[in-house]
Amino acid sequence: MRKRIAIVGNGPVANETAPIIDSHDFIIRFNDCRSFGSGATRTDVVAVCNTGRPAKKMLASQEWRSHAGIVDASEIWSVRDPEKFAQLRPALALSHPELDDLCDDYTDQFTAFCTETGKRHTVIDKTIHEAVDKTLADYQPAPYVVPSSGMIVIGNVLDRFPEADVTLAGFGHEGWEWHPFAAERKLVDSYCATGRVRRLGRVASHAT
């Protein structure tokens, strides 16, 4: 039987879809698990931005550490390979000096958190990031800094579990101005058209 994976973004998720999400074998959420509750509650993996302000804020927050979704998860996935972001830093210092802390790396702190709480910590390899960049180029993205966490996780899941039945919920492909959301939407639509993933319910109005 094919493994059934749900990737649940931080956009709105219809309450009636919660039982469908919870029925999956493997459920992935993001950062502060905003989808938790209306978007079901089972959580196997929390994918986190492990660099910059989001990482710093999560690690400093007792509320984040004690959130039911974080507590229940058996794995934390860091979506930003430290080596890749170290490579990006010099160019970003010139092109986007306002993002001077984007590449500040907190991976070791997430490793420590996972050690303390008995979770597995995985850093998504930079090859996934680079493959996503390459594929997005076919959709003529506007200038951007990095793909969204959601797009990196989708790429990672399709790479690691090529035979899985992958469902997306809570993805609206909107948010931070330096993610290529328009191109990401087109790429995900192409995956849906070929059966690599499917969307659950309507496309949400906010992104991961």
Secondary structure as UniProt FT lines:
FT   STRAND          4..8
FT   HELIX           15..17
FT   HELIX           18..22
FT   STRAND          26..30
FT   TURN            31..32
FT   TURN            34..36
FT   TURN            38..39
FT   STRAND          45..48
FT   HELIX           52..60
FT   HELIX           62..66
FT   HELIX           68..72
FT   STRAND          75..78
FT   HELIX           82..95
FT   HELIX           97..99
FT   TURN            100..103
FT   HELIX           107..117
FT   STRAND          120..123
FT   HELIX           126..136
FT   HELIX           137..139
FT   HELIX           149..160
FT   TURN            162..163
FT   STRAND          165..169
FT   TURN            177..178
FT   HELIX           181..193
FT   TURN            194..195
FT   STRAND          197..199
//
